[in-house]
Amino acid sequence: MTILELKTLFTENLSSHFTTSEGAELYSIFIEKELGYNKFQQRQSENEILSEKQIENFRALISELKTGKPFQQILGETEFYGLKFFVDEHILIPRPETEELLELAIEKIKARSLKSEVIKILDIGTGSGIIPIVLKKHFPQAEISAIDFSEKALKTAKRNADFHEVEINFIHQDYLNADLTEIYDVIISNPPYIGMEEEVEIADSVKEFEPKMALFSPTSNALIFYEKIAKDCENHLAKNGLIFLEINQKLGNETRELFVDVLSEVELLKDISGNERFVWGVF
C-alpha cells in the first residue's frame, strides 16, 4: 500500500465521523507523527510503499478514532499557545478559549506594570499545567503556584513543566475544602464549571474520554468554585491584584455578581465566538 492509497483508506473509513477536510487534516497530522513527513513531503512521497507494520499501526489508529477518542489523546500531545503539551486521559484537552484567557491575563499584567516585579501567581485547577507554564514563559521572574485535586493530572502537569524547563510549585490540594495561606498578585482559574444538568448537552467524545472531575461542578451548584475564589480574594489577593476566570457562558452575570462587592472593578467579557466566557477584575 502506498501513502496515497493509505490516505484514501483513512478518509473513507472515517467519512461517517469527520468531514472530508477534517479527515484529510487528521491524516496529515498522523502521517507527520508516524513518518516524520510534513505536508509538502507527504505530497512528494505519495507513491512510497508502506511496510506491513506501518499499515497495521494506521489501521489501529483508524479503529481508535472511530470510538470517538480525541486525536490529541491518541497522539499523546497537542499544541497550545504555540507550544507543545503532553495530554492524556487524566486531563482536559486545552481549548482555544483558554488561550484567550491567557491573552487577556498577559495583556492586563503587562499594562499594570506587574511584569517588572517579582509577582506571585496562583492557578486554581491547573490540569495539564498549560496556564502556569505559559505565564512563566512570559513572566520568568514570577513565582507561580498551581493547585489541582488530581494527582494524575499533576503528574502530567509536572511532565509538561519539565519539558518546557520552567519551575512551577505544583500543589496537590482539594481547593474547595482547603484554606489558602499566602497572598497573591494574580489569581487565575479555569475550574470545573459545567452544571450537572448540562451533561446531556456535552458531546460523547468529551464526557466519555476526558475526566468528568475537570468538566463538571462537584455539586449541583455550578458556581461553587467561583464562590470560593471570590471569598479567597478578600484575604489572599494583594492590593491592586488581578483575577482572571474562564466561566460557564450561561452564568456570566451570575459569576460577575459574585465579585462586584469584592473587587474595585470587575468586567464580564465575551470570547471570539461571542459567548460570555471571562470575568476579570482588580482588587
HUCORBEL-V461966 format. One record per residue. N is the residue number from 1. SS is DSSP state (h for helix, s for strand, l for the rest). PSI is psi in radians with two decimals (999 if undefined). Layout:
# HUCORBEL-V461966
{{N | SS | PSI} {N | SS | PSI}}
This chain:
# HUCORBEL-V461966
{{1 | l | 2.33} {2 | s | 2.95} {3 | h | -0.68} {4 | h | -0.72} {5 | h | -0.62} {6 | h | -0.70} {7 | h | -0.74} {8 | h | -0.79} {9 | h | -0.78} {10 | h | -0.93} {11 | h | -0.64} {12 | h | -0.72} {13 | h | -0.43} {14 | l | 0.19} {15 | l | -0.47} {16 | l | -0.12} {17 | l | -0.48} {18 | l | 2.69} {19 | l | 2.93} {20 | h | -0.76} {21 | h | -0.67} {22 | h | -0.76} {23 | h | -0.72} {24 | h | -0.68} {25 | h | -0.74} {26 | h | -0.74} {27 | h | -0.83} {28 | h | -0.72} {29 | h | -0.80} {30 | h | -0.53} {31 | h | -0.75} {32 | h | -0.68} {33 | h | -0.79} {34 | h | -0.69} {35 | h | -0.27} {36 | l | 0.26} {37 | l | 2.23} {38 | l | 3.14} {39 | h | -0.68} {40 | h | -0.80} {41 | h | -0.55} {42 | h | -0.75} {43 | h | -0.65} {44 | h | -0.31} {45 | l | 0.37} {46 | l | -0.48} {47 | l | 0.08} {48 | l | 2.39} {49 | s | 2.28} {50 | l | 2.63} {51 | l | 2.83} {52 | h | -0.65} {53 | h | -0.75} {54 | h | -0.74} {55 | h | -0.73} {56 | h | -0.74} {57 | h | -0.72} {58 | h | -0.57} {59 | h | -0.70} {60 | h | -0.67} {61 | h | -0.76} {62 | h | -0.73} {63 | h | -0.72} {64 | h | -0.76} {65 | h | -0.58} {66 | h | -0.42} {67 | l | -0.23} {68 | l | -0.01} {69 | l | 2.28} {70 | l | 2.40} {71 | h | -0.47} {72 | h | -0.66} {73 | h | -0.63} {74 | h | -0.75} {75 | h | -0.58} {76 | l | 0.15} {77 | s | 2.87} {78 | s | 2.93} {79 | s | 2.36} {80 | s | 2.24} {81 | l | 0.60} {82 | l | 0.16} {83 | s | 2.71} {84 | s | 2.33} {85 | s | 2.46} {86 | s | 2.43} {87 | l | 2.72} {88 | l | -2.99} {89 | l | -0.09} {90 | l | -0.07} {91 | l | 2.77} {92 | l | 2.47} {93 | l | 2.23} {94 | l | 2.41} {95 | l | 2.72} {96 | h | -0.55} {97 | h | -0.59} {98 | h | -0.48} {99 | h | -0.70} {100 | h | -0.68} {101 | h | -0.76} {102 | h | -0.66} {103 | h | -0.75} {104 | h | -0.83} {105 | h | -0.81} {106 | h | -0.75} {107 | h | -0.83} {108 | h | -0.65} {109 | h | -0.75} {110 | h | -0.71} {111 | h | -0.53} {112 | l | 0.06} {113 | l | 0.36} {114 | h | -0.33} {115 | h | -0.40} {116 | h | -0.10} {117 | l | 2.88} {118 | l | 1.73} {119 | l | 2.66} {120 | s | 2.21} {121 | s | 2.42} {122 | s | 2.23} {123 | s | 2.16} {124 | s | 2.06} {125 | l | 1.04} {126 | l | -0.45} {127 | l | -2.07} {128 | l | -0.08} {129 | l | 0.21} {130 | h | -0.70} {131 | h | -0.94} {132 | h | -0.57} {133 | h | -0.79} {134 | h | -0.74} {135 | h | -0.69} {136 | h | -0.60} {137 | h | -0.62} {138 | h | -0.48} {139 | l | 1.31} {140 | l | -0.43} {141 | l | -0.16} {142 | l | 2.58} {143 | s | 1.98} {144 | s | 2.24} {145 | s | 2.64} {146 | s | 2.21} {147 | s | 2.48} {148 | s | 2.60} {149 | l | -0.40} {150 | l | 2.07} {151 | h | -0.61} {152 | h | -0.66} {153 | h | -0.73} {154 | h | -0.57} {155 | h | -0.74} {156 | h | -0.72} {157 | h | -0.74} {158 | h | -0.66} {159 | h | -0.73} {160 | h | -0.72} {161 | h | -0.72} {162 | h | -0.71} {163 | h | -0.68} {164 | l | 0.03} {165 | l | 0.84} {166 | l | 2.64} {167 | l | 2.02} {168 | l | 2.43} {169 | s | 1.66} {170 | s | 2.33} {171 | s | 2.15} {172 | s | 1.96} {173 | l | 2.49} {174 | l | 1.58} {175 | h | -0.71} {176 | h | -0.40} {177 | h | 0.48} {178 | l | 2.78} {179 | l | 2.34} {180 | l | 2.63} {181 | l | -0.13} {182 | l | 2.97} {183 | l | 2.34} {184 | s | 2.62} {185 | s | -0.47} {186 | s | 2.30} {187 | s | 2.26} {188 | s | 2.52} {189 | s | 2.47} {190 | l | 1.30} {191 | l | 3.01} {192 | l | 2.10} {193 | l | 0.11} {194 | s | 2.23} {195 | l | 2.60} {196 | h | -0.62} {197 | h | -0.22} {198 | h | -0.02} {199 | h | -0.62} {200 | h | -0.36} {201 | h | -0.20} {202 | l | 2.36} {203 | l | 2.51} {204 | h | -0.62} {205 | h | -0.37} {206 | h | -1.02} {207 | h | -0.28} {208 | l | -0.28} {209 | l | -0.25} {210 | l | 2.62} {211 | l | 2.15} {212 | h | -0.52} {213 | h | -0.58} {214 | h | -0.21} {215 | h | -0.86} {216 | s | 2.48} {217 | l | 2.44} {218 | l | -0.13} {219 | l | 3.14} {220 | l | -0.18} {221 | l | 1.82} {222 | l | -0.22} {223 | l | 0.19} {224 | h | -0.69} {225 | h | -0.69} {226 | h | -0.59} {227 | h | -0.73} {228 | h | -0.73} {229 | h | -0.74} {230 | h | -0.74} {231 | h | -0.73} {232 | h | -0.47} {233 | h | -0.59} {234 | h | -0.61} {235 | h | -0.15} {236 | h | 0.20} {237 | s | 2.22} {238 | s | 2.78} {239 | s | 2.30} {240 | s | 0.23} {241 | s | 2.81} {242 | s | 2.56} {243 | s | 2.37} {244 | s | 2.21} {245 | s | 2.37} {246 | s | 2.39} {247 | l | 2.96} {248 | l | 2.13} {249 | h | -0.37} {250 | h | -0.19} {251 | h | 0.62} {252 | h | -0.99} {253 | h | -0.67} {254 | h | -0.68} {255 | h | -0.78} {256 | h | -0.72} {257 | h | -0.50} {258 | h | -0.41} {259 | h | -0.13} {260 | h | -0.75} {261 | l | -0.05} {262 | l | -0.71} {263 | l | 2.70} {264 | l | -0.48} {265 | s | 2.51} {266 | s | 2.47} {267 | s | 2.45} {268 | s | 2.22} {269 | s | 2.66} {270 | s | 2.68} {271 | l | -3.09} {272 | l | -0.36} {273 | l | -0.01} {274 | l | 0.18} {275 | l | 2.48} {276 | s | 1.90} {277 | s | -0.31} {278 | s | 2.51} {279 | s | 2.30} {280 | s | 2.75} {281 | s | 3.10} {282 | s | 2.35} {283 | l | 999}}
